[in-house]
Amino acid sequence: MILGNAELYRLKSDARRGLLENDLILQRFFERYGSQLNVEDGTVLSRLLALDDNDLMDLLIGRKDSVASLEKEMQTDSFKIVLQRLREK
């Protein structure tokens, strides 16, 4: 099921970060995939956006492949797909 406008708006609002680099990556992601996101993708994004800015940055640029607080979730296919899309240049 595709995310509704309200859910997508909430995710985009949560995506506004303190680090400009994170903002740019997340903005690019929403421009490319925002209209295609499903509920599972939204859950993954919510978990990622709950991270602090530096941990999120490390994941987005590939400096780290996991963080301790999300280690179990990061093994799922949906998490891997969303993270791969976020890392696309």
Backbone as CSV, one residue per row, in Angstrom:
resi,resn,N_x,N_y,N_z,CA_x,CA_y,CA_z,C_x,C_y,C_z
1,MET,0.839,-1.178,0.000,0.000,0.000,0.000,0.891,1.251,0.000
2,ILE,0.646,2.143,-0.921,1.419,3.381,-1.069,1.072,4.336,0.070
3,LEU,2.090,5.061,0.553,1.871,6.039,1.618,0.948,7.154,1.142
4,GLY,0.087,7.603,2.032,-0.779,8.727,1.728,-0.027,10.039,1.870
5,ASN,-0.672,11.108,1.449,-0.051,12.427,1.504,0.325,12.839,2.915
6,ALA,-0.523,12.530,3.897,-0.245,12.916,5.284,0.995,12.200,5.812
7,GLU,1.097,10.909,5.550,2.256,10.143,6.021,3.536,10.619,5.332
8,LEU,3.437,10.878,4.041,4.598,11.354,3.292,5.037,12.731,3.790
9,TYR,4.080,13.597,4.068,4.391,14.927,4.601,5.097,14.811,5.957
10,ARG,4.620,13.895,6.809,5.243,13.705,8.120,6.682,13.239,7.975
11,LEU,6.924,12.297,7.070,8.287,11.819,6.845,9.188,12.933,6.315
12,LYS,8.684,13.705,5.381,9.484,14.807,4.844,9.791,15.837,5.922
13,SER,8.834,16.089,6.803,9.068,17.017,7.913,10.117,16.476,8.862
14,ASP,10.036,15.186,9.164,11.020,14.555,10.048,12.400,14.508,9.407
15,ALA,12.449,14.579,8.077,13.721,14.481,7.357,14.523,15.778,7.400
16,ARG,13.933,16.849,7.870,14.691,18.101,7.979,15.658,17.958,9.145
17,ARG,16.930,17.996,8.832,17.971,17.655,9.805,18.861,18.845,10.100
18,GLY,19.740,18.655,11.087,20.697,19.689,11.450,21.890,19.756,10.514
19,LEU,22.177,18.669,9.829,23.303,18.635,8.904,22.800,18.809,7.471
20,LEU,23.329,19.787,6.788,22.919,20.077,5.422,23.100,18.858,4.518
21,GLU,24.168,18.110,4.716,24.438,16.940,3.881,23.291,15.934,3.972
22,ASN,22.803,15.696,5.197,21.670,14.783,5.374,20.440,15.327,4.655
23,ASP,20.193,16.618,4.799,19.045,17.242,4.135,19.101,17.024,2.631
24,LEU,20.252,17.219,2.038,20.391,17.083,0.593,20.150,15.651,0.126
25,ILE,20.698,14.704,0.851,20.520,13.290,0.498,19.053,12.891,0.630
26,LEU,18.433,13.296,1.733,17.036,12.937,1.957,16.114,13.635,0.959
27,GLN,16.405,14.863,0.624,15.600,15.586,-0.362,15.669,14.888,-1.722
28,ARG,16.867,14.498,-2.126,17.041,13.784,-3.397,16.251,12.470,-3.388
29,PHE,16.300,11.760,-2.264,15.569,10.496,-2.122,14.064,10.717,-2.309
30,PHE,13.510,11.728,-1.627,12.076,11.980,-1.729,11.676,12.431,-3.133
31,GLU,12.541,13.166,-3.804,12.241,13.573,-5.180,12.161,12.357,-6.100
32,ARG,13.034,11.401,-5.888,13.068,10.211,-6.743,11.994,9.192,-6.379
33,TYR,11.809,8.953,-5.090,11.014,7.809,-4.662,9.778,8.153,-3.828
34,GLY,9.567,9.416,-3.514,8.476,9.796,-2.626,7.121,9.265,-3.046
35,SER,6.814,9.327,-4.316,5.496,8.889,-4.797,5.363,7.368,-4.832
36,GLN,6.470,6.640,-4.653,6.455,5.182,-4.729,6.546,4.505,-3.369
37,LEU,6.730,5.278,-2.298,6.974,4.687,-0.984,5.741,3.970,-0.454
38,ASN,5.976,2.779,0.080,4.876,2.040,0.700,4.992,2.133,2.222
39,VAL,4.068,1.509,2.911,4.022,1.590,4.373,5.290,1.021,4.992
40,GLU,5.789,-0.070,4.459,7.014,-0.682,4.990,8.210,0.253,4.810
41,ASP,8.300,0.899,3.652,9.356,1.887,3.422,9.248,3.026,4.431
42,GLY,8.032,3.447,4.699,7.805,4.511,5.675,8.275,4.137,7.060
43,THR,8.061,2.890,7.443,8.523,2.404,8.746,10.045,2.420,8.805
44,VAL,10.684,1.966,7.746,12.152,1.978,7.685,12.671,3.412,7.789
45,LEU,12.085,4.313,7.036,12.524,5.712,7.074,12.326,6.320,8.455
46,SER,11.225,6.011,9.093,10.979,6.525,10.448,12.068,6.073,11.408
47,ARG,12.452,4.816,11.282,13.524,4.294,12.150,14.855,4.993,11.857
48,LEU,15.145,5.206,10.595,16.377,5.898,10.230,16.368,7.344,10.704
49,LEU,15.245,8.009,10.548,15.153,9.416,10.922,15.172,9.624,12.427
50,ALA,14.981,8.557,13.192,15.064,8.648,14.651,16.519,8.652,15.129
51,LEU,17.457,8.320,14.233,18.876,8.317,14.591,19.372,9.753,14.759
52,ASP,20.473,9.899,15.495,21.065,11.236,15.559,21.737,11.542,14.224
53,ASP,21.984,12.809,13.987,22.472,13.252,12.677,23.763,12.567,12.246
54,ASN,24.690,12.391,13.166,25.978,11.801,12.776,25.847,10.328,12.417
55,ASP,25.050,9.564,13.171,24.838,8.162,12.823,24.117,8.043,11.479
56,LEU,23.129,8.902,11.268,22.409,8.882,10.000,23.358,9.204,8.844
57,MET,24.181,10.214,9.028,25.144,10.591,7.986,26.077,9.422,7.669
58,ASP,26.589,8.766,8.694,27.491,7.638,8.480,26.830,6.538,7.654
59,LEU,25.549,6.278,7.908,24.835,5.271,7.121,24.592,5.743,5.688
60,LEU,24.186,6.992,5.554,23.836,7.496,4.232,25.022,7.564,3.287
61,ILE,26.189,7.890,3.800,27.355,7.983,2.912,28.157,6.686,2.876
62,GLY,27.718,5.688,3.626,28.374,4.382,3.596,29.600,4.270,4.459
63,ARG,29.804,5.223,5.346,30.941,5.147,6.267,30.752,3.989,7.246
64,LYS,29.482,3.713,7.564,29.118,2.569,8.395,28.064,1.771,7.656
65,ASP,28.051,0.463,7.915,27.015,-0.375,7.323,25.900,-0.693,8.298
66,SER,26.101,-0.367,9.571,25.054,-0.595,10.562,25.313,0.265,11.792
67,VAL,24.278,0.407,12.585,24.387,1.040,13.891,23.768,0.086,14.895
68,ALA,24.280,0.105,16.108,23.866,-0.868,17.116,22.360,-0.854,17.366
69,SER,21.758,0.319,17.387,20.332,0.412,17.716,19.419,-0.172,16.641
70,LEU,19.934,-0.372,15.434,19.123,-0.895,14.332,19.685,-2.176,13.730
71,GLU,20.568,-2.821,14.437,21.262,-3.968,13.850,20.306,-5.050,13.342
72,LYS,19.295,-5.385,14.124,18.353,-6.433,13.714,17.532,-5.994,12.503
73,GLU,17.002,-4.767,12.543,16.186,-4.272,11.446,16.965,-4.165,10.147
74,MET,18.239,-3.869,10.243,19.058,-3.658,9.057,19.296,-4.936,8.266
75,GLN,18.923,-6.076,8.821,19.078,-7.346,8.112,17.912,-7.640,7.186
76,THR,16.829,-6.872,7.301,15.648,-7.127,6.469,15.857,-6.584,5.061
77,ASP,15.184,-7.205,4.117,15.293,-6.776,2.720,14.779,-5.353,2.527
78,SER,13.683,-5.022,3.189,13.109,-3.680,3.006,14.080,-2.612,3.491
79,PHE,14.766,-2.869,4.586,15.742,-1.914,5.103,16.902,-1.762,4.130
80,LYS,17.383,-2.872,3.617,18.500,-2.836,2.671,18.142,-2.066,1.407
81,ILE,16.914,-2.248,0.918,16.487,-1.567,-0.301,16.404,-0.060,-0.078
82,VAL,15.785,0.350,1.031,15.664,1.779,1.318,17.041,2.400,1.487
83,LEU,17.929,1.753,2.211,19.272,2.284,2.416,20.036,2.372,1.099
84,GLN,19.881,1.372,0.255,20.531,1.405,-1.060,20.022,2.587,-1.879
85,ARG,18.726,2.822,-1.857,18.164,3.959,-2.592,18.653,5.289,-2.035
86,LEU,18.767,5.365,-0.724,19.270,6.591,-0.095,20.719,6.864,-0.500
87,ARG,21.490,5.823,-0.717,22.903,5.974,-1.054,23.162,6.236,-2.532
88,GLU,22.136,6.142,-3.369,22.329,6.378,-4.801,22.758,7.826,-5.046
89,LYS,23.660,7.997,-5.957,24.157,9.336,-6.294,23.292,9.981,-7.341
